Amino acid sequence: MKSRILLIGAALAAVSGGFANAASNNPPPAGAILDLNGTPITNVQQLYTVNFAAALSNTAITFAFRQDPSFSSFSGASVVDLTTSSGNLLINGDFSGGTYTNNGNASTPNGWTYANIYGAIDGGEIDSGCGVSGSHCWYDGAVQAYDAISQSIATTIGDTYRISFNFSGGGCDDAACLYSDLSTNGDTTDTGGNGIDMLVYAQAGLPAAGGVPEPATWAMFLLGFGAIGWTLRSRRNQSAATA
């Protein structure tokens, strides 16, 4: 089980009335075009692809993550137009292009936006050496709900696009373990849960959240969170991270 400091100081105080309680086995946002729920968990980077037909001239490509007991790694993200041949339409899809602070996360990859409007305790960051072939990756440990990274790209209505990425769920040494969008072991409040999942969206903006904190609580959270910086956590030995 991972060990981490989830929230401290003013941030914890700010959310004690709402946000902390929101992360209680929250389901993923609706509308995914790919959901790993029910498929075998892999502890090594595996290539996944999903196609979609563009219905908009600008499409938000969003990846949402949940990892109650451990950490997952996500790398090599790309979107290509299959109808009109193109290169990778995503900026910084290999996550090697540096980071900036966005929505309270000081490790947001450049070119992307970060969202934790779905109630997750903790979230993701950019790490090195954890992606396919030792590349950078998005290293995520969102607990009891989902966080997400997103990027909007210009799309041609009617064209077919392919989203590709490498992903390792981690956190399970049993070959029979399956991705699950909810915790099913009775623990619905903390890192003792077994919810591990990853979803992909291609739509207008971020997927809508349900059961999120009240606006006042969210504002207090961001204020306190900004005062102490990004979440501190004691992570498992990096050598255990999948490559």
N, C-alpha and C positions, 0 to 999 in steps of 0.2 A: 504494500500500500504506500502511496506517495506521502511524503511529509511536507507540509507547507504552512506558511503563515498566510491565511486567506485575506484578512483585512486587519489593519491595526489603527490605533489612535483615533483621530478625528473621523476617518472614513468609516470605521466600525460604528462609532457613535451616531454618525449621520444616518446610517441605514438601519439601525436597530429597530426602528418603527415600521419598516416596510420592505426594503430591498432584500435584506438577509432572509426574511421569511418567504420571499417570492421564489427563491431557489429551492423548491421542494418537488423534485421529480417532474419538472416542467417538460411537456412534450415539445417536439420541434415545431418551427413555423410551418404552416401549410404551403403547398404549391411546389414542392421539390420535383425536379425532373430526374433526379437520381437520389436514392436513399439506400445506404448499405445495410439497413435494418434487416436481420434475418440471414445475412450471408456470413461465411466464416471470417473470423478475425485473423488478420495476418500480422506477424511480428517482424516481417521484413517488408521493405518497400514494394508495393505491387502497383502496376499500371492499371488505371481505370479510364474508360472513355464513355461519353454520352453525347448524343446528337440532339439538336433542336432546330426547328424551323423558325426563323426570325419573324416576329409579328410586329416589331417596332423598329424605328430607325436608330434608337439608342437603347441598349439592353444592359441591365445590371447583372453581371456574373458574380454570384455570391456562393461562398463555401461556408457551411455551418458545422460546428464541431461540439461534441460532448465526450468527456473522458473522466468519469467519476474516480476510478481508483488509481490511475497512472497518467501517462502522457501519450499523445499520438503525434505522428510526424507527417507533414504534407509538403511535397516539393514538386518542381518541374511542371507548374501549371501553364496550360496553353489553351488558346482558342483559335481555330483556323476556319476559314470559309471554304467549305467543300464544293460549293457551286461555282464561285469565282475564286480560283486558287489564291491563297494569301499566306503570308508568314504568320507568326504568333501575334495576335491582336492585343494581347495583354502586355502591359508595362511591368517590368521587373517580375516576370513569372518565375524566375529562378531564385528570387529573394536575396540576391547578392548585391542589390543596388542601394543599400543603406536603409535607414529607418527615420521616422519622425514621430512626433506626438500627435495622436488623433483620438478624440473621444476618451481621453484619460489614459491611453496606452502609449507609453513612450517607446515601444518597440514595434510600432506599426510599419510595415514595409512601404517604402516610397512607391507612389502610384496607386496605392490601395487605401481604402477606408476601413476602420475598425468599428464593429458594433457589438455592444453587449446590452441590448435592449430586451433580451429574452429572459433575464433573471439569473444568469450564471454567476456562481461564486468563482472568482479567479478567471483566468483566460489564457490567451496565447501570446507568443513572442517569437522573434526571429532568433534562431540559433545556427551555428555553423557545424558542419560535419554530420548532420543528422538526416540529410536528404539523400536521394539516390546518388550513388557513386561518391559519397562524401560531400555533397554540395550543401548549401544552406537549406533550411527548411522552416516552415511555420510549425512551432512546437507548442501544442495546445493541451491544456488540462482543465477545461471548463467543467465545473462540478454541478450536478443536479439540474442542468439546463444547458443552453447553447450560447456560444458566442460566434462571431462570424467575421470574415474579411470579404470585401466586395470591391469590384471595379466595373465601371461603366464603359462600354465600347460602342462605337458606331457600327450598326448592322444594316444590311440591305434586306428589306422586307421580302420574304419568300425564299431567300437563300437558306441553305442548310449549313449549320456550323457544328464543329466537333470540339467538345471540351475534353481535354486530357490532363491527367495529373497522376502523381505517384503518392501512395498513402500507406501508412502502417498504423494500425489501431493500437498495438501494444497493450500491455496490462493483462495478458492472459497467456499462460503457458500450456493450456489444455487445447488440443487440436479441435475439440468439439465446441469451443466457445464461439458464440455468434454475436455479431453486432446487434445492439438493442437500443431503440430510441427512448426507452424508459428503464429505470432500475427495477429489476424483478426479484431481488433477493430480500426485500423487506426494508432495506435502508433507503430512505427517501429524503435524507437531509444533509448528507456529507460525503466524504471520500470513501465511505464504506459501501456506497452503492455500486452496482455493476453496469450502469448505463454507459455504453460506448457506441458512438455513432458518428456518421459524417454524411452530409447532404449537399446537393448542388441545386442552384436556382438560376434561372435565366428569365428575367421579367423586368417590369418597370420599377426600379428602386428596390430597396431592401424588402425582404419578406415581412409581412405584418406580424407583430408580436401580440400575444395574448397574455393577460394577467401580469403586465409589467407594473413597476412601481408608479405611484402617483407622481405627477410632474414635480411637485414640491420636494418630494423625497429624492427623486432623481437629481434635482438641482443641488440639494444638500450633499448628496453623495459625491457629485463631481467636485464640489468645492472642497470637501474634506479630502477627497482622493488626490486632488491636485496639490494639496498642502504637504502630503507625505510622499508623493511620487508613486510610481507604479508598484503594484503589489509585490511585497517581499515574499519569497518562498524558499524553503530549503528543499532542493530538488534531489532526486535520486542521482546516483553516480552517472555522469554523462556517458561513461563507457557502456552503460547498459542500454543507452538509447539506440534504436535501430538505425541502420545505415542503408 
